[in-house]
Amino acid sequence: MSERQTIFEAIGGIDQVDTLVGRFYDLMDLEPQYKELRAMHAPDLSNSREKLKFFLTGWMGGPDIYSPKYGYPMLRARHLPFKIGLLERDQWLACMYQAMEECGIEGNVAKQLEESFFNTANWMRNQPN
C-alpha cells in the first residue's frame, strides 16, 4: 500500500469489499463459533450484507455509497438495540479476521484493518462484559 493509496484501493476496491462481506456473512451463517453473533441478525442476511458492504466501502476510503441510501451511519446508535458485550465483539472480530484471511487480505493492510476493526468493535460495546 502506497502512502496515498486508501485501504479501499489497496485491497482491490468494491469487488474485494463485496467478497469480504460475503465471506464474513457466510462464515457467520455456517460456523458454530459465531452462533451468538448470528442470532443477533435477521434470518435473511441480504440487508445486513448490503449495509456492511456500503458502509465499509466509504469507511475504507472508497466512495460514500452508504449515506445517500441509509443516511448518516450513526454506527453506535444503530446498534444500541443489540446487546454487544465482549463475546459479541470478539465473535464479530474473529469472524471478520477469518474472512480477511480467507480473502487474501494480508500484510500491512490487514494489520491496519485489524486495528481499526478492533477499535470500532470495542467502541460499539454497550455491555460491561
N, CA, C and O atoms as CSV, one atom per row, in Angstrom:
chain,resi,resn,atom,element,x,y,z
A,1,MET,N,N,0.841,-1.169,0.000
A,1,MET,CA,C,0.000,0.000,0.000
A,1,MET,C,C,0.891,1.238,0.000
A,1,MET,O,O,1.758,1.385,0.862
A,2,SER,N,N,0.679,2.113,-0.954
A,2,SER,CA,C,1.466,3.341,-1.007
A,2,SER,C,C,0.919,4.346,0.005
A,2,SER,O,O,-0.170,4.167,0.552
A,3,GLU,N,N,1.685,5.394,0.242
A,3,GLU,CA,C,1.293,6.393,1.233
A,3,GLU,C,C,-0.018,7.082,0.883
A,3,GLU,O,O,-0.769,7.466,1.780
A,4,ARG,N,N,-0.303,7.243,-0.390
A,4,ARG,CA,C,-1.510,7.959,-0.819
A,4,ARG,C,C,-2.668,7.025,-1.150
A,4,ARG,O,O,-3.782,7.485,-1.398
A,5,GLN,N,N,-2.423,5.761,-1.155
A,5,GLN,CA,C,-3.450,4.790,-1.505
A,5,GLN,C,C,-4.360,4.522,-0.298
A,5,GLN,O,O,-3.883,4.348,0.823
A,6,THR,N,N,-5.649,4.494,-0.541
A,6,THR,CA,C,-6.577,4.171,0.539
A,6,THR,C,C,-6.592,2.654,0.763
A,6,THR,O,O,-6.145,1.885,-0.088
A,7,ILE,N,N,-7.105,2.247,1.902
A,7,ILE,CA,C,-7.264,0.818,2.160
A,7,ILE,C,C,-8.213,0.223,1.124
A,7,ILE,O,O,-8.004,-0.896,0.656
A,8,PHE,N,N,-9.246,0.966,0.771
A,8,PHE,CA,C,-10.194,0.527,-0.245
A,8,PHE,C,C,-9.462,0.173,-1.540
A,8,PHE,O,O,-9.715,-0.879,-2.129
A,9,GLU,N,N,-8.567,1.037,-1.980
A,9,GLU,CA,C,-7.792,0.775,-3.196
A,9,GLU,C,C,-6.810,-0.371,-2.989
A,9,GLU,O,O,-6.639,-1.215,-3.869
A,10,ALA,N,N,-6.167,-0.399,-1.828
A,10,ALA,CA,C,-5.142,-1.407,-1.559
A,10,ALA,C,C,-5.697,-2.825,-1.534
A,10,ALA,O,O,-5.009,-3.768,-1.924
A,11,ILE,N,N,-6.946,-2.985,-1.074
A,11,ILE,CA,C,-7.496,-4.347,-1.042
A,11,ILE,C,C,-8.126,-4.769,-2.366
A,11,ILE,O,O,-8.436,-5.945,-2.557
A,12,GLY,N,N,-8.317,-3.818,-3.281
A,12,GLY,CA,C,-8.860,-4.175,-4.586
A,12,GLY,C,C,-10.212,-3.587,-4.914
A,12,GLY,O,O,-10.869,-4.034,-5.854
A,13,GLY,N,N,-10.644,-2.588,-4.155
A,13,GLY,CA,C,-11.866,-1.875,-4.487
A,13,GLY,C,C,-13.150,-2.603,-4.115
A,13,GLY,O,O,-13.167,-3.499,-3.270
A,14,ILE,N,N,-14.220,-2.185,-4.775
A,14,ILE,CA,C,-15.565,-2.645,-4.431
A,14,ILE,C,C,-15.736,-4.154,-4.570
A,14,ILE,O,O,-16.460,-4.770,-3.788
A,15,ASP,N,N,-15.082,-4.747,-5.551
A,15,ASP,CA,C,-15.214,-6.195,-5.725
A,15,ASP,C,C,-14.649,-6.948,-4.522
A,15,ASP,O,O,-15.230,-7.942,-4.087
A,16,GLN,N,N,-13.528,-6.484,-3.987
A,16,GLN,CA,C,-12.939,-7.159,-2.833
A,16,GLN,C,C,-13.737,-6.879,-1.563
A,16,GLN,O,O,-13.836,-7.748,-0.697
A,17,VAL,N,N,-14.304,-5.689,-1.440
A,17,VAL,CA,C,-15.175,-5.404,-0.295
A,17,VAL,C,C,-16.379,-6.340,-0.346
A,17,VAL,O,O,-16.781,-6.896,0.676
A,18,ASP,N,N,-16.949,-6.511,-1.524
A,18,ASP,CA,C,-18.095,-7.408,-1.701
A,18,ASP,C,C,-17.716,-8.849,-1.334
A,18,ASP,O,O,-18.477,-9.545,-0.662
A,19,THR,N,N,-16.543,-9.283,-1.777
A,19,THR,CA,C,-16.073,-10.632,-1.456
A,19,THR,C,C,-15.865,-10.792,0.047
A,19,THR,O,O,-16.257,-11.805,0.626
A,20,LEU,N,N,-15.247,-9.788,0.681
A,20,LEU,CA,C,-15.000,-9.830,2.120
A,20,LEU,C,C,-16.312,-9.896,2.905
A,20,LEU,O,O,-16.464,-10.728,3.800
A,21,VAL,N,N,-17.236,-9.035,2.572
A,21,VAL,CA,C,-18.518,-9.007,3.274
A,21,VAL,C,C,-19.277,-10.317,3.043
A,21,VAL,O,O,-19.880,-10.863,3.968
A,22,GLY,N,N,-19.244,-10.811,1.816
A,22,GLY,CA,C,-19.898,-12.084,1.532
A,22,GLY,C,C,-19.325,-13.213,2.365
A,22,GLY,O,O,-20.069,-14.017,2.926
A,23,ARG,N,N,-18.001,-13.277,2.448
A,23,ARG,CA,C,-17.371,-14.341,3.231
A,23,ARG,C,C,-17.661,-14.176,4.720
A,23,ARG,O,O,-17.900,-15.162,5.418
A,24,PHE,N,N,-17.642,-12.941,5.206
A,24,PHE,CA,C,-17.961,-12.660,6.602
A,24,PHE,C,C,-19.334,-13.223,6.964
A,24,PHE,O,O,-19.466,-13.940,7.956
A,25,TYR,N,N,-20.341,-12.907,6.179
A,25,TYR,CA,C,-21.694,-13.373,6.484
A,25,TYR,C,C,-21.857,-14.865,6.232
A,25,TYR,O,O,-22.627,-15.527,6.928
A,26,ASP,N,N,-21.148,-15.400,5.252
A,26,ASP,CA,C,-21.192,-16.858,5.045
A,26,ASP,C,C,-20.634,-17.582,6.266
A,26,ASP,O,O,-21.218,-18.558,6.738
A,27,LEU,N,N,-19.507,-17.102,6.773
A,27,LEU,CA,C,-18.903,-17.713,7.965
A,27,LEU,C,C,-19.833,-17.589,9.166
A,27,LEU,O,O,-20.020,-18.548,9.915
A,28,MET,N,N,-20.409,-16.418,9.345
A,28,MET,CA,C,-21.309,-16.201,10.464
A,28,MET,C,C,-22.494,-17.165,10.393
A,28,MET,O,O,-22.971,-17.663,11.412
A,29,ASP,N,N,-22.945,-17.409,9.196
A,29,ASP,CA,C,-24.103,-18.275,8.984
A,29,ASP,C,C,-23.762,-19.756,9.160
A,29,ASP,O,O,-24.623,-20.548,9.543
A,30,LEU,N,N,-22.508,-20.135,8.882
A,30,LEU,CA,C,-22.127,-21.542,8.849
A,30,LEU,C,C,-21.379,-22.043,10.076
A,30,LEU,O,O,-21.539,-23.203,10.457
A,31,GLU,N,N,-20.578,-21.211,10.693
A,31,GLU,CA,C,-19.669,-21.666,11.740
A,31,GLU,C,C,-20.309,-21.560,13.129
A,31,GLU,O,O,-20.775,-20.488,13.515
A,32,PRO,N,N,-20.333,-22.660,13.874
A,32,PRO,CA,C,-20.981,-22.639,15.197
A,32,PRO,C,C,-20.321,-21.696,16.203
A,32,PRO,O,O,-20.979,-21.258,17.147
A,33,GLN,N,N,-19.052,-21.377,16.029
A,33,GLN,CA,C,-18.393,-20.475,16.979
A,33,GLN,C,C,-18.903,-19.031,16.870
A,33,GLN,O,O,-18.542,-18.186,17.690
A,34,TYR,N,N,-19.732,-18.746,15.873
A,34,TYR,CA,C,-20.295,-17.409,15.713
A,34,TYR,C,C,-21.809,-17.395,15.958
A,34,TYR,O,O,-22.499,-16.481,15.509
A,35,LYS,N,N,-22.324,-18.402,16.666
A,35,LYS,CA,C,-23.776,-18.562,16.804
A,35,LYS,C,C,-24.445,-17.394,17.528
A,35,LYS,O,O,-25.548,-16.998,17.150
A,36,GLU,N,N,-23.808,-16.834,18.560
A,36,GLU,CA,C,-24.411,-15.703,19.256
A,36,GLU,C,C,-24.458,-14.467,18.354
A,36,GLU,O,O,-25.427,-13.708,18.378
A,37,LEU,N,N,-23.430,-14.279,17.584
A,37,LEU,CA,C,-23.399,-13.173,16.624
A,37,LEU,C,C,-24.481,-13.359,15.568
A,37,LEU,O,O,-25.187,-12.412,15.219
A,38,ARG,N,N,-24.607,-14.570,15.066
A,38,ARG,CA,C,-25.615,-14.860,14.041
A,38,ARG,C,C,-27.021,-14.627,14.576
A,38,ARG,O,O,-27.890,-14.132,13.857
A,39,ALA,N,N,-27.245,-14.985,15.843
A,39,ALA,CA,C,-28.568,-14.850,16.450
A,39,ALA,C,C,-29.027,-13.392,16.541
A,39,ALA,O,O,-30.222,-13.131,16.674
A,40,MET,N,N,-28.108,-12.457,16.472
A,40,MET,CA,C,-28.445,-11.034,16.542
A,40,MET,C,C,-28.988,-10.511,15.212
A,40,MET,O,O,-29.484,-9.386,15.145
A,41,HIS,N,N,-28.897,-11.307,14.173
A,41,HIS,CA,C,-29.268,-10.870,12.826
A,41,HIS,C,C,-30.584,-11.503,12.376
A,41,HIS,O,O,-31.009,-12.528,12.909
A,42,ALA,N,N,-31.209,-10.885,11.405
A,42,ALA,CA,C,-32.438,-11.416,10.806
A,42,ALA,C,C,-32.136,-12.730,10.081
A,42,ALA,O,O,-30.996,-12.971,9.681
A,43,PRO,N,N,-33.139,-13.565,9.913
A,43,PRO,CA,C,-32.921,-14.820,9.177
A,43,PRO,C,C,-32.355,-14.591,7.772
A,43,PRO,O,O,-31.490,-15.341,7.320
A,44,ASP,N,N,-32.839,-13.562,7.089
A,44,ASP,CA,C,-32.326,-13.208,5.763
A,44,ASP,C,C,-31.245,-12.142,5.953
A,44,ASP,O,O,-31.519,-11.057,6.465
A,45,LEU,N,N,-30.030,-12.456,5.541
A,45,LEU,CA,C,-28.889,-11.557,5.736
A,45,LEU,C,C,-28.678,-10.560,4.602
A,45,LEU,O,O,-27.709,-9.801,4.625
A,46,SER,N,N,-29.555,-10.548,3.623
A,46,SER,CA,C,-29.362,-9.676,2.450
A,46,SER,C,C,-29.198,-8.210,2.819
A,46,SER,O,O,-28.294,-7.542,2.319
A,47,ASN,N,N,-30.054,-7.711,3.679
A,47,ASN,CA,C,-29.990,-6.304,4.073
A,47,ASN,C,C,-28.706,-6.014,4.839
A,47,ASN,O,O,-28.061,-4.991,4.611
A,48,SER,N,N,-28.336,-6.911,5.745
A,48,SER,CA,C,-27.094,-6.733,6.511
A,48,SER,C,C,-25.889,-6.738,5.587
A,48,SER,O,O,-24.971,-5.937,5.760
A,49,ARG,N,N,-25.883,-7.631,4.610
A,49,ARG,CA,C,-24.770,-7.700,3.651
A,49,ARG,C,C,-24.623,-6.375,2.904
A,49,ARG,O,O,-23.524,-5.833,2.786
A,50,GLU,N,N,-25.750,-5.862,2.402
A,50,GLU,CA,C,-25.685,-4.615,1.645
A,50,GLU,C,C,-25.213,-3.465,2.521
A,50,GLU,O,O,-24.353,-2.686,2.110
A,51,LYS,N,N,-25.764,-3.353,3.719
A,51,LYS,CA,C,-25.392,-2.240,4.591
A,51,LYS,C,C,-23.914,-2.290,4.959
A,51,LYS,O,O,-23.235,-1.263,4.941
A,52,LEU,N,N,-23.409,-3.479,5.293
A,52,LEU,CA,C,-21.992,-3.563,5.650
A,52,LEU,C,C,-21.106,-3.279,4.440
A,52,LEU,O,O,-20.092,-2.593,4.563
A,53,LYS,N,N,-21.474,-3.792,3.293
A,53,LYS,CA,C,-20.691,-3.515,2.076
A,53,LYS,C,C,-20.663,-2.013,1.790
A,53,LYS,O,O,-19.599,-1.453,1.528
A,54,PHE,N,N,-21.805,-1.371,1.839
A,54,PHE,CA,C,-21.873,0.054,1.550
A,54,PHE,C,C,-21.093,0.846,2.599
A,54,PHE,O,O,-20.358,1.774,2.261
A,55,PHE,N,N,-21.255,0.476,3.878
A,55,PHE,CA,C,-20.549,1.187,4.943
A,55,PHE,C,C,-19.037,1.023,4.805
A,55,PHE,O,O,-18.299,2.008,4.824
A,56,LEU,N,N,-18.574,-0.228,4.667
A,56,LEU,CA,C,-17.127,-0.467,4.590
A,56,LEU,C,C,-16.490,0.204,3.387
A,56,LEU,O,O,-15.338,0.632,3.453
A,57,THR,N,N,-17.219,0.299,2.301
A,57,THR,CA,C,-16.680,0.957,1.107
A,57,THR,C,C,-16.232,2.375,1.444
A,57,THR,O,O,-15.104,2.755,1.133
A,58,GLY,N,N,-17.090,3.152,2.069
A,58,GLY,CA,C,-16.729,4.521,2.449
A,58,GLY,C,C,-15.751,4.564,3.606
A,58,GLY,O,O,-14.844,5.396,3.616
A,59,TRP,N,N,-15.917,3.683,4.580
A,59,TRP,CA,C,-15.067,3.632,5.767
A,59,TRP,C,C,-13.620,3.341,5.394
A,59,TRP,O,O,-12.697,3.810,6.059
A,60,MET,N,N,-13.423,2.570,4.335
A,60,MET,CA,C,-12.071,2.215,3.878
A,60,MET,C,C,-11.494,3.239,2.912
A,60,MET,O,O,-10.376,3.065,2.428
A,61,GLY,N,N,-12.230,4.294,2.626
A,61,GLY,CA,C,-11.706,5.346,1.764
A,61,GLY,C,C,-12.243,5.340,0.356
A,61,GLY,O,O,-11.767,6.094,-0.492
A,62,GLY,N,N,-13.231,4.499,0.090
A,62,GLY,CA,C,-13.870,4.477,-1.223
A,62,GLY,C,C,-15.020,5.466,-1.265
A,62,GLY,O,O,-15.159,6.304,-0.374
A,63,PRO,N,N,-15.840,5.370,-2.292
A,63,PRO,CA,C,-16.963,6.305,-2.418
A,63,PRO,C,C,-17.998,6.105,-1.306
A,63,PRO,O,O,-18.188,4.997,-0.805
A,64,ASP,N,N,-18.654,7.193,-0.937
A,64,ASP,CA,C,-19.714,7.121,0.078
A,64,ASP,C,C,-20.996,6.656,-0.603
A,64,ASP,O,O,-21.723,7.453,-1.196
A,65,ILE,N,N,-21.260,5.369,-0.510
A,65,ILE,CA,C,-22.491,4.825,-1.081
A,65,ILE,C,C,-23.502,4.472,0.022
A,65,ILE,O,O,-24.653,4.144,-0.265
A,66,TYR,N,N,-23.062,4.542,1.275
A,66,TYR,CA,C,-23.960,4.234,2.392
A,66,TYR,C,C,-24.914,5.404,2.678
A,66,TYR,O,O,-26.132,5.227,2.688
A,67,SER,N,N,-24.363,6.574,2.906
A,67,SER,CA,C,-25.158,7.723,3.351
A,67,SER,C,C,-26.282,8.116,2.405
A,67,SER,O,O,-27.380,8.406,2.879
A,68,PRO,N,N,-26.067,8.142,1.090
A,68,PRO,CA,C,-27.178,8.522,0.214
A,68,PRO,C,C,-28.397,7.599,0.340
A,68,PRO,O,O,-29.531,8.029,0.129
A,69,LYS,N,N,-28.159,6.346,0.679
A,69,LYS,CA,C,-29.269,5.391,0.775
A,69,LYS,C,C,-29.813,5.255,2.194
A,69,LYS,O,O,-31.024,5.142,2.382
A,70,TYR,N,N,-28.932,5.265,3.195
A,70,TYR,CA,C,-29.342,4.969,4.573
A,70,TYR,C,C,-29.190,6.138,5.537
A,70,TYR,O,O,-29.591,6.028,6.696
A,71,GLY,N,N,-28.626,7.246,5.092
A,71,GLY,CA,C,-28.400,8.376,5.980
A,71,GLY,C,C,-27.051,8.249,6.674
A,71,GLY,O,O,-26.290,7.315,6.424
A,72,TYR,N,N,-26.775,9.202,7.545
A,72,TYR,CA,C,-25.506,9.192,8.275
A,72,TYR,C,C,-25.393,7.884,9.050
A,72,TYR,O,O,-26.374,7.446,9.649
A,73,PRO,N,N,-24.211,7.243,9.054
A,73,PRO,CA,C,-24.102,5.910,9.651
A,73,PRO,C,C,-24.525,5.795,11.120
A,73,PRO,O,O,-25.145,4.796,11.486
A,74,MET,N,N,-24.222,6.756,11.957
A,74,MET,CA,C,-24.573,6.678,13.378
A,74,MET,C,C,-24.399,5.248,13.906
A,74,MET,O,O,-25.316,4.662,14.481
A,75,LEU,N,N,-23.221,4.718,13.697
A,75,LEU,CA,C,-22.943,3.312,13.954
A,75,LEU,C,C,-23.359,2.850,15.342
A,75,LEU,O,O,-24.076,1.860,15.486
A,76,ARG,N,N,-22.918,3.555,16.338
A,76,ARG,CA,C,-23.233,3.132,17.713
A,76,ARG,C,C,-24.738,3.224,17.987
A,76,ARG,O,O,-25.317,2.305,18.567
A,77,ALA,N,N,-25.359,4.299,17.585
A,77,ALA,CA,C,-26.795,4.476,17.821
A,77,ALA,C,C,-27.613,3.388,17.120
A,77,ALA,O,O,-28.591,2.893,17.680
A,78,ARG,N,N,-27.226,3.022,15.923
A,78,ARG,CA,C,-27.969,1.995,15.184
A,78,ARG,C,C,-27.832,0.616,15.819
A,78,ARG,O,O,-28.672,-0.257,15.598
A,79,HIS,N,N,-26.781,0.416,16.606
A,79,HIS,CA,C,-26.563,-0.886,17.233
A,79,HIS,C,C,-26.999,-0.930,18.706
A,79,HIS,O,O,-26.899,-1.981,19.339
A,80,LEU,N,N,-27.471,0.169,19.252
A,80,LEU,CA,C,-27.883,0.192,20.662
A,80,LEU,C,C,-28.976,-0.821,21.008
A,80,LEU,O,O,-28.986,-1.324,22.131
A,81,PRO,N,N,-29.887,-1.140,20.100
A,81,PRO,CA,C,-30.905,-2.141,20.454
A,81,PRO,C,C,-30.340,-3.551,20.691
A,81,PRO,O,O,-31.036,-4.418,21.220
A,82,PHE,N,N,-29.106,-3.772,20.308
A,82,PHE,CA,C,-28.491,-5.095,20.419
A,82,PHE,C,C,-27.517,-5.138,21.587
A,82,PHE,O,O,-26.770,-4.188,21.820
A,83,LYS,N,N,-27.531,-6.253,22.324
A,83,LYS,CA,C,-26.583,-6.459,23.412
A,83,LYS,C,C,-25.220,-6.758,22.777
A,83,LYS,O,O,-25.041,-7.779,22.112
A,84,ILE,N,N,-24.272,-5.854,22.995
A,84,ILE,CA,C,-22.923,-6.045,22.460
A,84,ILE,C,C,-21.945,-5.969,23.621
A,84,ILE,O,O,-21.621,-4.892,24.122
A,85,GLY,N,N,-21.490,-7.135,24.031
A,85,GLY,CA,C,-20.503,-7.250,25.090
A,85,GLY,C,C,-19.210,-7.818,24.528
A,85,GLY,O,O,-18.980,-7.793,23.319
A,86,LEU,N,N,-18.387,-8.321,25.402
A,86,LEU,CA,C,-17.106,-8.892,24.980
A,86,LEU,C,C,-17.298,-10.079,24.034
A,86,LEU,O,O,-16.590,-10.193,23.033
A,87,LEU,N,N,-18.251,-10.962,24.345
A,87,LEU,CA,C,-18.483,-12.141,23.498
A,87,LEU,C,C,-18.862,-11.737,22.086
A,87,LEU,O,O,-18.301,-12.252,21.119
A,88,GLU,N,N,-19.808,-10.818,21.960
A,88,GLU,CA,C,-20.273,-10.383,20.639
A,88,GLU,C,C,-19.170,-9.642,19.888
A,88,GLU,O,O,-18.971,-9.847,18.690
A,89,ARG,N,N,-18.465,-8.785,20.605
A,89,ARG,CA,C,-17.334,-8.075,19.978
A,89,ARG,C,C,-16.308,-9.068,19.455
A,89,ARG,O,O,-15.871,-8.983,18.308
A,90,ASP,N,N,-15.934,-10.006,20.308
A,90,ASP,CA,C,-14.887,-10.952,19.935
A,90,ASP,C,C,-15.324,-11.891,18.809
A,90,ASP,O,O,-14.514,-12.257,17.958
A,91,GLN,N,N,-16.598,-12.279,18.801
A,91,GLN,CA,C,-17.083,-13.109,17.697
A,91,GLN,C,C,-17.082,-12.322,16.391
A,91,GLN,O,O,-16.696,-12.849,15.348
A,92,TRP,N,N,-17.512,-11.061,16.445
A,92,TRP,CA,C,-17.514,-10.241,15.229
A,92,TRP,C,C,-16.090,-10.108,14.686
A,92,TRP,O,O,-15.847,-10.280,13.492
A,93,LEU,N,N,-15.159,-9.801,15.584
A,93,LEU,CA,C,-13.768,-9.639,15.162
A,93,LEU,C,C,-13.191,-10.943,14.616
A,93,LEU,O,O,-12.548,-10.933,13.566
A,94,ALA,N,N,-13.405,-12.054,15.299
A,94,ALA,CA,C,-12.875,-13.341,14.836
A,94,ALA,C,C,-13.446,-13.699,13.472
A,94,ALA,O,O,-12.730,-14.195,12.604
A,95,CYS,N,N,-14.719,-13.450,13.289
A,95,CYS,CA,C,-15.354,-13.742,12.004
A,95,CYS,C,C,-14.774,-12.852,10.898
A,95,CYS,O,O,-14.490,-13.329,9.800
A,96,MET,N,N,-14.602,-11.564,11.191
A,96,MET,CA,C,-14.046,-10.646,10.191
A,96,MET,C,C,-12.593,-10.971,9.897
A,96,MET,O,O,-12.180,-10.948,8.737
A,97,TYR,N,N,-11.809,-11.273,10.927
A,97,TYR,CA,C,-10.403,-11.607,10.704
A,97,TYR,C,C,-10.280,-12.891,9.886
A,97,TYR,O,O,-9.413,-12.994,9.018
A,98,GLN,N,N,-11.143,-13.867,10.156
A,98,GLN,CA,C,-11.127,-15.101,9.373
A,98,GLN,C,C,-11.502,-14.810,7.922
A,98,GLN,O,O,-10.874,-15.329,6.999
A,99,ALA,N,N,-12.517,-13.988,7.724
A,99,ALA,CA,C,-12.918,-13.617,6.366
A,99,ALA,C,C,-11.787,-12.893,5.639
A,99,ALA,O,O,-11.533,-13.158,4.463
A,100,MET,N,N,-11.109,-11.982,6.334
A,100,MET,CA,C,-9.989,-11.270,5.725
A,100,MET,C,C,-8.907,-12.250,5.287
A,100,MET,O,O,-8.403,-12.168,4.167
A,101,GLU,N,N,-8.556,-13.163,6.161
A,101,GLU,CA,C,-7.515,-14.134,5.841
A,101,GLU,C,C,-7.924,-14.989,4.647
A,101,GLU,O,O,-7.121,-15.220,3.743
A,102,GLU,N,N,-9.159,-15.456,4.640
A,102,GLU,CA,C,-9.628,-16.305,3.547
A,102,GLU,C,C,-9.754,-15.546,2.230
A,102,GLU,O,O,-9.736,-16.152,1.158
A,103,CYS,N,N,-9.881,-14.230,2.306
A,103,CYS,CA,C,-9.962,-13.400,1.098
A,103,CYS,C,C,-8.590,-12.888,0.654
A,103,CYS,O,O,-8.492,-12.133,-0.314
A,104,GLY,N,N,-7.536,-13.295,1.358
A,104,GLY,CA,C,-6.183,-12.921,0.967
A,104,GLY,C,C,-5.776,-11.516,1.351
A,104,GLY,O,O,-4.845,-10.963,0.766
A,105,ILE,N,N,-6.452,-10.926,2.320
A,105,ILE,CA,C,-6.067,-9.597,2.804
A,105,ILE,C,C,-5.001,-9.819,3.866
A,105,ILE,O,O,-5.264,-10.400,4.919
A,106,GLU,N,N,-3.797,-9.348,3.575
A,106,GLU,CA,C,-2.666,-9.651,4.452
A,106,GLU,C,C,-1.710,-8.477,4.537
A,106,GLU,O,O,-1.939,-7.426,3.938
A,107,GLY,N,N,-0.644,-8.665,5.282
A,107,GLY,CA,C,0.406,-7.651,5.393
A,107,GLY,C,C,-0.047,-6.410,6.132
A,107,GLY,O,O,-0.882,-6.474,7.034
A,108,ASN,N,N,0.517,-5.273,5.734
A,108,ASN,CA,C,0.226,-4.004,6.405
A,108,ASN,C,C,-1.243,-3.606,6.318
A,108,ASN,O,O,-1.794,-3.031,7.256
A,109,VAL,N,N,-1.867,-3.913,5.196
A,109,VAL,CA,C,-3.287,-3.585,5.040
A,109,VAL,C,C,-4.108,-4.356,6.063
A,109,VAL,O,O,-4.996,-3.791,6.701
A,110,ALA,N,N,-3.815,-5.644,6.222
A,110,ALA,CA,C,-4.529,-6.456,7.207
A,110,ALA,C,C,-4.305,-5.917,8.615
A,110,ALA,O,O,-5.245,-5.838,9.405
A,111,LYS,N,N,-3.076,-5.548,8.931
A,111,LYS,CA,C,-2.779,-5.018,10.258
A,111,LYS,C,C,-3.554,-3.730,10.522
A,111,LYS,O,O,-4.104,-3.542,11.607
A,112,GLN,N,N,-3.593,-2.847,9.528
A,112,GLN,CA,C,-4.337,-1.596,9.685
A,112,GLN,C,C,-5.827,-1.877,9.878
A,112,GLN,O,O,-6.471,-1.281,10.741
A,113,LEU,N,N,-6.362,-2.779,9.077
A,113,LEU,CA,C,-7.776,-3.108,9.198
A,113,LEU,C,C,-8.080,-3.755,10.538
A,113,LEU,O,O,-9.069,-3.412,11.186
A,114,GLU,N,N,-7.241,-4.681,10.956
A,114,GLU,CA,C,-7.465,-5.354,12.236
A,114,GLU,C,C,-7.504,-4.348,13.382
A,114,GLU,O,O,-8.368,-4.428,14.254
A,115,GLU,N,N,-6.578,-3.413,13.379
A,115,GLU,CA,C,-6.554,-2.394,14.429
A,115,GLU,C,C,-7.792,-1.506,14.372
A,115,GLU,O,O,-8.403,-1.219,15.401
A,116,SER,N,N,-8.155,-1.079,13.184
A,116,SER,CA,C,-9.340,-0.233,13.029
A,116,SER,C,C,-10.619,-0.986,13.387
A,116,SER,O,O,-11.504,-0.441,14.046
A,117,PHE,N,N,-10.711,-2.243,12.949
A,117,PHE,CA,C,-11.888,-3.046,13.295
A,117,PHE,C,C,-11.977,-3.245,14.805
A,117,PHE,O,O,-13.059,-3.145,15.382
A,118,PHE,N,N,-10.842,-3.528,15.447
A,118,PHE,CA,C,-10.868,-3.709,16.899
A,118,PHE,C,C,-11.352,-2.440,17.590
A,118,PHE,O,O,-12.234,-2.495,18.446
A,119,ASN,N,N,-10.782,-1.309,17.226
A,119,ASN,CA,C,-11.164,-0.047,17.867
A,119,ASN,C,C,-12.653,0.247,17.686
A,119,ASN,O,O,-13.329,0.674,18.623
A,120,THR,N,N,-13.148,0.018,16.491
A,120,THR,CA,C,-14.564,0.273,16.223
A,120,THR,C,C,-15.447,-0.721,16.962
A,120,THR,O,O,-16.435,-0.329,17.582
A,121,ALA,N,N,-15.102,-2.005,16.903
A,121,ALA,CA,C,-15.908,-3.026,17.583
A,121,ALA,C,C,-15.901,-2.814,19.092
A,121,ALA,O,O,-16.922,-3.013,19.750
A,122,ASN,N,N,-14.787,-2.420,19.632
A,122,ASN,CA,C,-14.713,-2.172,21.071
A,122,ASN,C,C,-15.553,-0.957,21.451
A,122,ASN,O,O,-16.188,-0.948,22.506
A,123,TRP,N,N,-15.561,0.052,20.613
A,123,TRP,CA,C,-16.354,1.262,20.838
A,123,TRP,C,C,-17.848,0.950,20.766
A,123,TRP,O,O,-18.653,1.642,21.390
A,124,MET,N,N,-18.224,-0.076,20.017
A,124,MET,CA,C,-19.629,-0.447,19.843
A,124,MET,C,C,-20.193,-1.157,21.072
A,124,MET,O,O,-21.411,-1.279,21.203
A,125,ARG,N,N,-19.341,-1.620,21.961
A,125,ARG,CA,C,-19.828,-2.338,23.143
A,125,ARG,C,C,-20.778,-1.457,23.956
A,125,ARG,O,O,-20.531,-0.272,24.179
A,126,ASN,N,N,-21.861,-2.076,24.383
A,126,ASN,CA,C,-22.818,-1.377,25.235
A,126,ASN,C,C,-23.138,-2.198,26.496
A,126,ASN,O,O,-24.063,-1.886,27.245
A,127,GLN,N,N,-22.356,-3.237,26.698
A,127,GLN,CA,C,-22.471,-4.104,27.875
A,127,GLN,C,C,-21.090,-4.178,28.539
A,127,GLN,O,O,-20.076,-4.162,27.842
A,128,PRO,N,N,-21.035,-4.257,29.869
A,128,PRO,CA,C,-19.731,-4.280,30.537
A,128,PRO,C,C,-18.919,-5.552,30.277
A,128,PRO,O,O,-17.689,-5.510,30.262
A,129,ASN,N,N,-19.597,-6.673,30.075
A,129,ASN,CA,C,-18.889,-7.954,29.862
A,129,ASN,C,C,-19.160,-8.500,28.493
A,129,ASN,O,O,-18.651,-9.564,28.141
